[in-house]
Structure formats: C-alpha cells, structure tokens
Amino acid sequence: MENVTVTAFIILLTAISSILAFNNSVMRGSALFYPHAMHQRGEWYRFITSGFIHADYIHLIVNMFVLWSFGSILEERLLPLVFQGYGRIVYVGIYLLGMIVSDVPSYFKHRTDATYRGLGASGAVAAVVFASILISPFDGEIGFFLIPGLHVKPFVFGIIYLIYSAYMGRRGGDNVNHDAHFYGALFGLIFPGLIKPELFISLYHQILQQWT
C-alpha cells in the first residue's frame, strides 16, 4: 500500500462505492447531494458522500479517467515541485474541498426544492484539472471529445471550459450541474495560489511569455 497514490486510492474508493450504490437504492438515497434534506435536517455529510457515487458506469468512467489523467500528474509531478514535503496534503485539500465548495452555490440555489438531487465527483475533478492548469498552463495540449483533431493549450481549454460552464449553468435544462463544474474549476485555480501566492505571479509571467 506504500506505493499506492492518493489518486489511485480515490479512484478505487469511488469506483467501489459507486458500483455498490448502482444496485442499492437505500445507499444511493442516503449519499445523494440533497439540499432540501441538508437544509431541513442538517445532513451536511452529503457534500462529501455525493462525490463518491455516480449516475451510471459512463458517468463514473469519464470522471475517473479525467481524474487519473490530470490527478496523477498533479500529485506526482507538479505539486511536489511547488509544495515540497506536503504536496499530497494540498492535493487532498484540492479534491475534498473542491468537492464541497463546488456544491455550495447549488445548495443555496436548491435548498427549498424537495425535488432536486445531485451526485458525482465532477466538481472535485474540475478542481484537480484547474489546479494543474494554474501550475502548468501551457504544458502539453488538451483535446475535445466532440471535435476530433482539435487540441489547445491547457490555459485556453480552461477559458473555454469556464465560459461554457457559466453559460450552461445559466441556461440549465440538461440535468447536468454545470454550476458545480464552474465553481470546482474556479476553486482549483484559486486554492493552491492562496497557499502559495507565487503561483499567481508565475501564471502571469507564463501568459506574458506566450503572448508577447
């Protein structure tokens, strides 16, 4: 177990709990992000438990694939360079706090709506992706699932992602919590820099080098 990364442990735990919840309606119901129950009964644990269950196998696989792709690099390469000695602690903070913070706006938006439910690790995964972008905004390229052959730098992808999530969050109607994606991404961009403000300065200089 000494060689198991935090990313691998999160993926394993999420996969097990999600698969168990697929066939257990009681477990699924007690873990869902349910703002009305949280508001009425103080079930705040749902901020965390809802991030460890998913709607179906596709939802689970996509989230965990993205987490593995970005989380492995963030945990094993980027954070150790910036936060020597406590990179993994910061990584856990990014993931778990990102999971909570990304759902806070949805809680206030739906706390009186008894019909609203949510689930999935998308907010936490977005936080991991955008923490990677903050530290290494122009390293490598990111493709778009629906547009084969189109690849952009992580920083450009981040801008497009934030604009898209903000727009879809306002539009609504597709049963996807785009607000969680947006606020999770924003948290990932900000949180590491609050711990180490030099990251914001580094981001600024890297942008200047690219476009001047």
N, C-alpha and C positions, 0 to 999 in steps of 0.2 A: 504493500500500500504506500510505501515511501515515495515511489516514483509516479504515483497517480496524481495528475494535475488537478487543480481546482475545477478547471473547465470540464475535464472528463468526469469528475465526481458529480458536478451539477447536471451534466447530460444524462448520466446513469440514473441519478435520483429522479430527474424529471421524466425520463422515459418510463421508469418503473411505476411512479405514481400516476402518470397519465394513462398508461395501459390498464392499470388496476381500476381507474375511475371510468374507463370506457364501458365496463360491464358492471359497474356498481353505482347505481343512481343515488344511493344514500351518501356514499363518499363524495361523489361529484357534487351533489347539492350542498353538502356541508363545507366544501372547499371553494365554491364559486365566489367570484367578486360580486357581492350583492349589496350595493349601497344602502338600500332600504333597511335590510336586516342590521347592517352595521350602524346605521343611524338610530334605529329603534332599540336594538339590543346590545350595542357596543361590541359587535363581533369583529374587532379590528384585525384579528389574525388573518382574515380573508385577504388583506393586502398582500400577504405572503403566500398563503396556500393556493390562491387562484393562479399564481405564476408557475405552479408545478403541475398543473393539469391542462389538457388541451382538448379542442373540439373533436379532432379525429387524427388519423395517422398522418395525413398530409400536413395539417397544421403543426403537428409535433415534429415531423421530419424537417420541414422548412426552417422552423425556428432553431432546431438543434444543429442543422447544417450551417446556418449563418453564425451561430454561436461558436461552433467548432472552428470555422474559417477565420473569424476575427478574434475570438477569445484566446485561442492558442497563441497567436502572435502577440496579443496584448499582454497576456500573463507571462509568457516565457521570454519575450524579447524586448518589448517596448517599456513596460512598467519597471523591470529590473534596472534598466538604464537610467530611468528618471528617479525612481524611489528605491535606491539601493537599500536592501535589507528588509523592506516592508512593502514590496510591490504586490505580494499576494493579498496582504491585508487591504490595500487600496482596491485591488481587483474585486474582492468580496464586497467591499463597500459600494463600488460602482454597480455591481449586479443587484444586490439586495435593496440598496437604497433607490436604485433606478426603478426597480420593480414597484416600490411603494410610491415614490414621487410621481411616476408616470400615471398612476391611477388616482391621485388626489383630485385633479380637476374633474374627472369623471364621477368621483364620489360626490362632490358638491353639486354637480350637474344633475345627478340621478338619485340623490338620497331620499327624495319623496316619491320616486317612481317604483312601485312594487313589482313592475313587470321587467325591469332591466336586470340583466345578468351579464357577466363578462368572465373571461378566462384566458390563460395563455401567458407566455413569457415574453411577448413581443416588446413591451416597454423596457424590460431589463436587457434584452438582446440589443435593442436600439441604443441603449446607454453604452454597452460594450463597443458597438460599432463606432459610435461617435467619439468615444474616448480614444479609440485608435486613430481616428481622423484628426483629432486635436494634436496628438503627439507626432503623427507621421502623415500629414495631409497630402503629400504628393508622391508617396512611395507605392509603386505598382498602379494597377488600374482595376476598376470595378465594372462588371458588365450588367446589362439589364436583361431580365428573363424574357420580356416580351419583345425585345428588339435585338435579335441576334446580330452579332458583329459590332455592336455599339459598346465601346468601353471608354470610360472617363476617369480622370484622377479622383481619388477619394474625396478631396475637398469639393470638387464640382458635384460629385454624386451627393454629398451632404447637403449642398444648397438645394439641389433638385428635390431631394427627399423631404426636406423641411417645408419647402413651398407646397409640394404635393400633399403632405400630411395635413398641413394647415388648411389647405383648400378643401380636402375631402372631409376633414373634421367639421368644417362649417356646413358643407353640403349634406353629409350624412346619407342615410338610406341604404347602405350596403352591409349593415350588420358587422362592420369592422370598426374597432375602437381606434380610429386614426389619432384621436387626442392623446392616447397612451403612447403611440409611436412618436408623435411630435415632442411631447414633454419628456419621454425617456431619452430621445436623441439630444434634446437641449440639456438635460441633466448630465449626460455623458460628456458633452462639450465643456460644461462649466465645472463640474465637481473636481476633476483632477487639478484644474487650474486654481481652484480655491485653496487646495493643499499646497500647490507649488505654482505661484503666480508667474514664474519664469516661463511656464508653458504658453501663456498667452503672448508673451514677448516673442518667444520662438516662433509661434504660429504667424505672428505679424511679419517677422523677418522672412519666413519661408514664402509667404504670399508675395512680398515685395520682390524676392529673388525670381519668382516665377513670371511675374507680370511687369517687370521694369527692365 
